[in-house]
Amino acid sequence: MARPSAAKPTTSRGAGKDAGAAKAKDAKSTASHGAAPDKGQLLDFYRSMLLIRRFEERAGQLYGMGLIGGFCHLYIGQEAIAVGMQSVKTPGDQVITGYRDHGHMLAAGMDPKSVMAELTGRFAGASKGKGGSMHMFSTESDFYGGHGIVGAQVSLGTGLGLANHYRDNGNVAFVYFGDGAANQGQVYESFNMAELWRLPVVYVVENNQYAMGTAIERSSSETHLYRRGASFNIPGAEVDGMDVAAVREAGLAAAEHARSGKGPFILEMKTYRYRGHSMSDPGKYRTREEIDEVRKNRDPIDHLQEKLEEAGFADEATLKAIDAEVKGIVADAAEFARTAPEPEASELYTDVYTESAA
């Protein structure tokens, strides 16, 4: 499989649009973030991506042991997207995604213990043990889910953009969905509304090539998903989603576009998931050789490790120390998730309706 190309902007929207319709939010501008990542940032990216990888590997083990029930969709292989885009986010910007969400939560800064405890249905979990893998939420981290209905988060995320626009707060909503959800009708209703009202939304399509188990060439007549907004005059770009620096660079441009009042932008992240759609997926629609080839030649963590070593930013001992630290964090999270108490039966009746203060 060929390595995905770097960002390729589409044709700009129609000349009849007024690009200066809304003022730029100087205080929220991402322009100051525009420099190439320095040593510290790259090491932070490496640690964050490795945390996601080790966390997901352990989650897979816990699922196999029967400690995680329901569905469990792992993010292994796609770590560069969540980490690179999170580096673009400013305080108050919202993140919303589908059900392959563990990596996004960790990238957003949520406690690995609370995330893992939610997977095992414990009261100390991010959603008190009631949401499980697909339904976590943390307004403290500007993370709005975790949604189990394919494509549902796109219209909800567009609503977050509408709220930002209404409040004139300078915030951007980062709305993630996959190549499978890209064929859902509500996605295009959202695109139309977002462009019509110039909402500050960045749509991030995590194109891992196979959706729930069907190759994109077999399910989509237009496989270049960054073009899906063309009929609504929404610009887009295709990005190498296996390169965290490329993700960040494209994310900066898209966020600045949305934040400055020019409306939504679509980023198609070309990526690859190593595991099945969920833990119950046997993956018979692709070969082991294909997966091994991607792991060998395109792995996002290996790619960043090579960059760090070539630049003289880290040696093997430094990177091994980071890995050991991350493994310790994940081991502690797994033990916490295994031993923390489950919710009381009375919790069935809480968080159903908004409870007014007495």
N, C-alpha and C positions, 0 to 999 in steps of 0.2 A: 504494500500500500504506500503510495507516495506521500511524502511529508507535506502537510498542508501549507499553502502559501501564506505570506504575510498579508497584512491588512490591505484591501483593495477597495477604495471608496467607489460607490456607485455614482451614477449621474446625479447632479444636484437637483433639488426640487424645482418646480416650475418658476419661471421668471416673474410671474404675476404675484407671487407671495412676497410679503414685506418682511424681510429677515430681521428688521429692527423693530418689530411690533412691540416687544417687551424689553424693558431695561435689563442690562446685565446686573447680576447680583455680585458686586465687587467683593463683599465680605465672604461670599461663598465660592469665589472663583477658584478653580482648580489649576489656574495657570501657574501658580507658585510651585505646584507639584511636578511641573513639566520636565525637569531635568532627569537624565537617566538615573536609574537606581544606583545608590552608592553602596559601599561595602556593607554598612550596617543594615541597609534595607534588604539587600540580597541575602544576607545571613538570616534576617527575620523571615523572609519569604521561604528560605530553605527549611527553617525550623517549623513554620506553620504548615507547609506542605507535608513535611515528614510526620507532624502530629496527626494530620488527617489520615495519612496512609497507615500509620501504626494503629490509630484508633479504629479504623475500618477493618483492618485485619483482625483485631481482637474482637470486634463486634461480630464478625463472621464466625469466629470460634465460639463465642457465647451462643450464637444462634444454633450452631451445630450441637451444642450441649443441651439445648432445650430451654435456655434461660431467657431467650428473647422470643416472644410469640408474635403471631401475625406476619405481616410482610416486613422485609428488610432490604432496602435498596442501597448498595454500597457505592461510594464515590471514587473508588480506586482507579487511577488513571486520569481523572479530571481535576486534580487538585490545583493546577495552575490557574484555573478560571476563578474559583472562589477567592483564592489568595490574591491574585493580581487585581481583580476588580475591587476587593475590599480595600486595597491600598489607595484607590481613587476616591472612596467614600469620604465625605466630610460629616461632622456631627449633625444629626438630624435627618440625614438621607436614609431612606428606608430600603430594606432588602426583603423580597418575597420570592418564594420558589415553589417547586412541586414537591414530590415525595422523596427525591434523592437529595436529602437535605442535611445530613449530618455534617458534611464538610463545610457547608455554608454557615452552620451554627458555630462551629469551631473557629472558622475564619473571622466571624463576627465578634469573637471574644467570649463566647459563652463557656462556662466552666465545664471541662470534660467530664467531671463527676456527675453534674446534673444532667448532661446529655446522655451519658451511659446509663444512669439510673432511670431515666425515662424509657430507654430501650427495654429495660427489665421490669418496667411497671412499678417502680418504687415511688413512695410519697415524696422523696427528696428530688425526684426528677423535675425537669424543666416545666412540665405540665402536670405535676403532682401524680404522675403515673397513669394518667388518663388518656394521654395522646399517643404514646408509643412512638415508633420510628417516624411516622408520617405527619404527626400533628404536634409539633413543638412551636413555641412562641415566646418571644422575649422583647417586650417594648423597651426594656432597659438597654438592650443591644441593637435597637432599631430593626429587629428581625420579626417579620410578620407572618412566619410560617413558610414551610411545612403544610402542603395541601394535597389531599389524596385524590381529588377529582382531576383528571387530565385536562389541563388548560384553564382550570378555574382561577388559578392565581393571576392570570393575565388580566382579566377584567377587574379583579380586586386590586391589583397593582396599579392599573390605570386609574382606579378610584383614589389611590394614594397620591398619584400625580395630580388629580383634580383637586384634592384637598390642599396640596402644596400651592397650586396655582391660585386657588381661592384665597388662601391665607397670605400669599405673596411673601413666603418665608425663605425663598431661595433654595429650598431643598429639592433633591432629585430622587425619584423612585427607581430603583434597579429591579427590574422584573425578569426573572429567569424562567425559561421553559425549554423543553427538549424538542428534538426533531419530530417526534411523534405528535406532540401537542401542536406543532406548527400547522397541522391540517385541521385544527378545530375551528369551527365557525366563530366562536366568541372571540378568538384572537383577532379576527379581521374587523369585527364590530369595534373592538377596543382600539385597533389601529386607526380606524376612521375617526373615532371620537377624539383620540389623542392628537391627531394632526389638525383636525378641525379647530380645536381649542388651544393648540400649541402647548400641550401639557408637558411638564418637565419629567419625561420618562425615558429611561434607557432600557430597551428590550434586549435581553441577552439570550440568544438561542444556543443552548449547549448541544451541538450536533455531534452525538457520539456514534452516528452512522446506522444504528440498528433499532432505535426506539424500543419497543417491547420485544422485538425479535424478528423484525422484518427490515431488510436492507433498504436504505432510503431510495435507492434507484427503483425498487419495486413498489414503493408506496407514494412517491411524490413525483408529479410531472415536472416541477421546477425544483431541482435539487440544490440550487444556490439559494439558501434560505435568506440571505441578507437582501435579496431582491424582492422578498415577499411584500415589502411595503411600497413598492414602486407605484402601484395604482392609487396609493393614497398620498403620493409625493413625500414619503418618508425616506430619507437617505439611509444608507447602511454600509457596512464593511464586513469583509471576511477576514478572520483573524486566526493565526496559528494558536489554538487553544492549549497546545502542549508546551508553550514557551511563556513563562510568567512575565517576562519583560515585555513581550509583544502584547500580551493581554493588557498589561498596565498602560502601555502607550496608547493603544486603541481606546481603552476605557477613559483615559484622560480627555481625549478629543471628543468622545461621545458625550461625556458628562458636561463638558464645557458648552457643547452645542445645546444640550437640553437646559442647562442652568441659565444660559444667556437669553432665553426667551424664544429660541428658534424652533422649539417643539421636540418631538420624540426622535430617537435614533435607534437603529437596529444593528446589533453586533452579532454576527454568526461566528461562534467559536468552534472551529473544527477540532474535535477531540476524539477520545476513544475510551470506552470502559472495558476494563480487563475482566471483570466478573459478569455474571449473568444480569439480566434486567433486575431480577430480585434473587434472593437466595434459593428460591425454588425453581429457577430457570436452568435447564440442562444445557442450553446454549448450542443446540445442534445445528443452528443456522450459520455457523462459521467454524473454521478449522482451528485446531490448536496451533498450527504453524503460523496462521495469521496473527493470533494473539502474541505468540512468542516474538514475531518479527517486530511488532509495535513496541513491546517491552524492551527489546534489544536496541532499537534504533530511535525511538521517539519518546521514551519515558520522560515525563516532565521533571522529575526529581533528579534523575541522572543527568539530564541536560543542564540543569542549574548547577549541579555539583561540578561538572566539567568547566562551566563558566567561572565558578568561584576559584577552582584550582588554577586555571589558566591565567586568571587575573592576579594571582598571588594573594587572594583575599582569605583563603583557608587551605590548610593542608589536611591530609587524611586523618591525623590525630584529632584535629578540631572538629571535623565532621562526625567522627565516631563518638566524640564526647557529646555532641548535640543529639545524636541518635540514642545514646544511652540515657540522657536526660529525658527525652521524649518517651522512651519505653517505660521509664519509671513512672512518669505521669499517667500513662495509659494503664499500667499495671495497677496503680492506686485507684484509678477510676473504675476499673473492672471489679476490683475487690469491693469497693464501696457499693457498686451496683448490684453485686451479688448478696451483700449482707444487710443493706439498708432495709428498713421495714416497708411492707406494702401499705397502701392506703387503707384506712378504716372503712368499713361498709357504709358508714354515714356519709362518706365523700361522694357516694352516688347521687346525693341530693344537692350538692353544692356546685357552683359554677354552671348552673343550668340557665338561670335568669340573672339579670343584673339586680343586685340586692341594694336597695336604697338605705341610706344611713338612718338609724333609729331616731 
